[in-house]
Protein backbone atom coordinates (compact mmCIF):
# COMPACT_ATOMS: atom_id res chain seq x y z
CA UNK A 1 0.00 0.00 0.00
CA UNK A 2 1.32 3.44 -0.87
CA UNK A 3 2.49 5.30 2.20
CA UNK A 4 0.47 8.44 3.01
CA UNK A 5 1.49 10.81 5.77
CA UNK A 6 -0.25 14.15 5.98
CA UNK A 7 -0.32 17.14 8.29
CA UNK A 8 -3.67 18.78 7.66
CA UNK A 9 -4.96 22.24 8.46
CA UNK A 10 -8.35 23.18 9.86
CA UNK A 11 -9.68 23.98 6.37
CA UNK A 12 -8.61 20.58 5.13
CA UNK A 13 -10.27 18.96 8.10
CA UNK A 14 -13.53 20.81 7.45
CA UNK A 15 -13.51 19.55 3.87
CA UNK A 16 -12.70 16.03 5.01
CA UNK A 17 -15.49 16.10 7.59
CA UNK A 18 -18.00 17.15 4.93
CA UNK A 19 -17.07 14.37 2.55
CA UNK A 20 -16.72 11.70 5.25
CA UNK A 21 -20.22 12.39 6.57
CA UNK A 22 -21.97 13.10 3.27
CA UNK A 23 -22.63 9.42 2.65
CA UNK A 24 -20.96 6.06 2.22
CA UNK A 25 -18.27 7.31 -0.14
CA UNK A 26 -15.53 4.78 -0.83
CA UNK A 27 -12.03 5.65 -2.05
CA UNK A 28 -12.14 5.67 -5.85
CA UNK A 29 -9.30 3.16 -6.09
CA UNK A 30 -11.29 0.56 -4.13
CA UNK A 31 -12.99 -1.94 -6.48
CA UNK A 32 -16.74 -2.21 -5.96
CA UNK A 33 -16.32 -5.98 -5.72
CA UNK A 34 -14.32 -5.71 -2.47
CA UNK A 35 -16.39 -6.96 0.43
CA UNK A 36 -16.04 -4.70 3.44
CA UNK A 37 -16.09 -6.09 6.98
CA UNK A 38 -19.33 -5.76 8.93
CA UNK A 39 -19.98 -3.07 11.50
CA UNK A 40 -21.38 -5.67 13.89
CA UNK A 41 -18.05 -7.54 13.73
CA UNK A 42 -16.06 -4.38 14.50
CA UNK A 43 -14.80 -4.01 18.06
CA UNK A 44 -14.01 -0.44 19.15
CA UNK A 45 -11.93 0.09 22.30
CA UNK A 46 -12.04 3.63 23.71
CA UNK A 47 -9.49 4.75 26.29
CA UNK A 48 -10.13 7.59 28.77
CA UNK A 49 -7.39 9.83 30.16
CA UNK A 50 -6.29 10.75 33.69
CA UNK A 51 -8.47 9.30 36.47
CA UNK A 52 -11.06 8.40 33.85
CA UNK A 53 -12.99 11.63 34.48
CA UNK A 54 -11.44 14.10 32.01
CA UNK A 55 -12.29 12.26 28.80
CA UNK A 56 -16.08 12.13 28.79
CA UNK A 57 -15.99 12.79 25.05
CA UNK A 58 -14.95 9.15 24.77
CA UNK A 59 -18.24 8.16 26.42
CA UNK A 60 -20.18 10.29 23.96
CA UNK A 61 -18.30 8.90 20.96
CA UNK A 62 -18.83 5.34 22.20
CA UNK A 63 -22.58 5.95 22.34
CA UNK A 64 -22.63 7.34 18.80
CA UNK A 65 -20.62 4.40 17.48
CA UNK A 66 -22.99 1.95 19.17
CA UNK A 67 -25.92 3.73 17.53
CA UNK A 68 -24.24 3.14 14.16
CA UNK A 69 -23.99 -0.59 14.81
CA UNK A 70 -20.43 -0.91 16.15
CA UNK A 71 -19.47 -2.71 19.35
CA UNK A 72 -17.84 -0.08 21.57
CA UNK A 73 -16.46 -0.37 25.10
CA UNK A 74 -14.77 2.14 27.42
CA UNK A 75 -11.63 1.66 29.51
CA UNK A 76 -9.24 3.72 31.57
CA UNK A 77 -5.85 4.45 30.07
CA UNK A 78 -4.17 2.31 32.73
CA UNK A 79 -6.21 -0.70 31.62
CA UNK A 80 -4.40 -0.90 28.30
CA UNK A 81 -2.80 -4.25 29.16
CA UNK A 82 -6.27 -5.63 29.91
CA UNK A 83 -7.52 -4.30 26.57
CA UNK A 84 -4.57 -5.80 24.67
CA UNK A 85 -5.01 -9.14 26.41
CA UNK A 86 -8.74 -9.14 25.61
CA UNK A 87 -8.07 -8.48 21.94
CA UNK A 88 -5.47 -11.27 21.83
CA UNK A 89 -7.89 -13.65 23.56
CA UNK A 90 -10.67 -12.83 21.10
CA UNK A 91 -8.25 -13.29 18.21
CA UNK A 92 -7.21 -16.69 19.53
CA UNK A 93 -10.89 -17.66 19.76
CA UNK A 94 -11.27 -16.84 16.07
CA UNK A 95 -12.43 -13.22 15.93
CA UNK A 96 -11.17 -11.68 12.69
CA UNK A 97 -13.38 -8.60 12.58
CA UNK A 98 -11.90 -5.10 12.51
CA UNK A 99 -10.17 -3.70 15.59
CA UNK A 100 -10.38 0.02 16.33
CA UNK A 101 -8.55 1.73 19.21
CA UNK A 102 -9.37 5.34 20.17
CA UNK A 103 -8.07 7.42 23.09
CA UNK A 104 -7.72 10.88 24.62
CA UNK A 105 -4.71 12.31 26.49
CA UNK A 106 -3.13 9.46 28.48
CA UNK A 107 -5.71 7.26 26.78
CA UNK A 108 -4.28 8.40 23.46
CA UNK A 109 -0.83 7.32 24.62
CA UNK A 110 -2.40 3.96 25.46
CA UNK A 111 -3.51 3.56 21.83
CA UNK A 112 0.17 3.18 20.93
CA UNK A 113 0.78 0.69 23.77
CA UNK A 114 -2.12 -1.49 22.61
CA UNK A 115 -1.17 -1.22 18.93
CA UNK A 116 2.46 -2.12 19.64
CA UNK A 117 1.39 -5.11 21.74
CA UNK A 118 -0.81 -6.36 18.90
CA UNK A 119 1.92 -5.70 16.35
CA UNK A 120 4.23 -8.11 18.18
CA UNK A 121 1.52 -10.74 17.81
CA UNK A 122 0.78 -9.98 14.15
CA UNK A 123 -2.78 -8.82 14.92
CA UNK A 124 -3.97 -6.02 12.60
CA UNK A 125 -5.65 -2.80 13.71
CA UNK A 126 -7.98 -1.27 11.14
CA UNK A 127 -8.11 2.21 12.67
CA UNK A 128 -6.29 4.05 15.44
CA UNK A 129 -7.45 7.50 16.60
CA UNK A 130 -5.75 9.79 19.12
CA UNK A 131 -6.96 13.03 20.65
CA UNK A 132 -4.07 15.11 22.04
CA UNK A 133 -1.63 12.34 22.91
CA UNK A 134 0.81 13.73 25.48
CA UNK A 135 3.63 11.27 24.71
CA UNK A 136 2.82 9.64 21.38
CA UNK A 137 4.75 6.68 20.16
CA UNK A 138 5.23 5.82 16.51
CA UNK A 139 2.44 4.22 14.51
CA UNK A 140 3.35 0.54 14.06
CA UNK A 141 3.07 -1.34 10.79
CA UNK A 142 -0.06 -3.30 11.75
CA UNK A 143 -2.31 -0.20 11.79
CA UNK A 144 -4.06 0.39 8.46
CA UNK A 145 -5.19 3.97 9.11
CA UNK A 146 -4.21 6.35 11.91
CA UNK A 147 -5.80 9.72 12.71
CA UNK A 148 -4.29 12.17 15.20
CA UNK A 149 -6.20 15.24 16.38
CA UNK A 150 -3.91 17.62 18.25
CA UNK A 151 -3.41 21.25 19.27
CA UNK A 152 -0.37 23.26 20.33
CA UNK A 153 -1.68 23.90 23.84
CA UNK A 154 1.20 22.38 25.75
CA UNK A 155 -0.16 18.83 25.64
CA UNK A 156 -0.76 17.56 22.10
CA UNK A 157 1.86 16.57 19.56
CA UNK A 158 1.98 15.48 15.92
CA UNK A 159 2.39 11.76 15.39
CA UNK A 160 5.03 9.99 13.33
CA UNK A 161 4.98 6.53 11.84
CA UNK A 162 7.51 3.75 12.12
CA UNK A 163 10.12 3.52 9.40
CA UNK A 164 8.35 0.80 7.41
CA UNK A 165 4.81 2.07 7.86
CA UNK A 166 2.80 1.76 4.64
CA UNK A 167 -0.65 2.83 5.81
CA UNK A 168 -2.42 6.16 6.02
CA UNK A 169 -1.46 8.66 8.72
CA UNK A 170 -3.31 11.97 9.09
CA UNK A 171 -2.29 14.65 11.60
CA UNK A 172 -4.96 17.32 12.13
CA UNK A 173 -3.47 20.46 13.67
CA UNK A 174 -6.36 22.21 15.45
CA UNK A 175 -4.30 24.90 17.17
CA UNK A 176 -6.11 27.79 15.50
CA UNK A 177 -9.57 26.74 16.64
CA UNK A 178 -10.60 28.79 19.66
CA UNK A 179 -12.90 26.12 21.10
CA UNK A 180 -10.25 23.41 21.03
CA UNK A 181 -8.02 22.71 24.01
CA UNK A 182 -6.82 19.63 25.82
CA UNK A 183 -10.04 19.21 27.79
CA UNK A 184 -12.45 19.79 24.90
CA UNK A 185 -10.72 18.21 21.90
CA UNK A 186 -12.21 14.76 22.52
CA UNK A 187 -15.75 16.04 23.07
CA UNK A 188 -16.48 18.06 19.92
CA UNK A 189 -19.10 16.51 17.65
CA UNK A 190 -17.45 17.55 14.38
CA UNK A 191 -14.45 15.37 15.18
CA UNK A 192 -16.69 12.51 16.27
CA UNK A 193 -18.55 12.71 12.96
CA UNK A 194 -15.27 12.62 11.05
CA UNK A 195 -14.20 9.44 12.85
CA UNK A 196 -17.61 7.83 12.31
CA UNK A 197 -17.57 8.80 8.63
CA UNK A 198 -14.06 7.42 8.17
CA UNK A 199 -14.99 4.15 9.83
CA UNK A 200 -18.23 3.92 7.86
CA UNK A 201 -16.22 4.01 4.64
CA UNK A 202 -14.14 1.08 5.90
CA UNK A 203 -17.04 -1.15 6.99
CA UNK A 204 -20.50 -2.18 5.81
CA UNK A 205 -23.93 -2.62 7.40
QUIPE-V911441 format. One record per backbone hydrogen bond with DSSP energy under -0.5 kcal/mol. NH is the residue of the N-H (numbers start at 0). CO is the residue of the C=O. Records with the same first field share a line. If there is no record, write none. Layout:
NH: CO, CO
//
This chain:
3: 166
5: 168
7: 5, 170
12: 8
13: 9
14: 10
15: 11
16: 12
17: 13
18: 14
19: 15
20: 16
21: 17
24: 22
29: 26
30: 28
33: 30
35: 33
36: 201
38: 203
40: 37
41: 38
42: 40, 97
43: 41, 70
44: 42, 99
45: 43, 72
46: 101
47: 45, 74
51: 48
52: 49
53: 49
57: 54
58: 54
59: 55
60: 56
61: 57
62: 58
63: 59
64: 60
65: 61
66: 62
67: 63
68: 65
69: 64
70: 41
71: 69
72: 43
74: 45
76: 47, 48
78: 75
79: 76
82: 78
83: 79
84: 80
85: 81
86: 82
87: 83
88: 84
89: 85
90: 86
91: 87
92: 88
93: 90
94: 89
99: 42
100: 126
101: 44
102: 128
103: 46
104: 130
106: 103
107: 104
108: 104
109: 105
110: 106, 107
111: 107, 108
112: 108
113: 109
114: 110
115: 111
116: 112
117: 113
118: 114
119: 115
120: 117
121: 118
122: 117
123: 121
124: 141
125: 98
126: 98
127: 144
128: 100
129: 146
130: 102
131: 129, 148
138: 159
142: 139
143: 124, 141
144: 125
145: 167
146: 127
147: 169
148: 129
149: 147, 171
152: 150
155: 150
159: 136
161: 138
164: 161
167: 143
168: 3, 166
169: 145
170: 5
171: 147, 169
172: 7, 170
173: 149, 171
176: 173
177: 175
179: 176
180: 178
183: 180
184: 180
186: 183
187: 183
190: 187
191: 187
192: 188
193: 189
194: 190
195: 191
196: 192
197: 193
198: 194
199: 195
200: 196
201: 198
202: 198, 199
203: 36
//
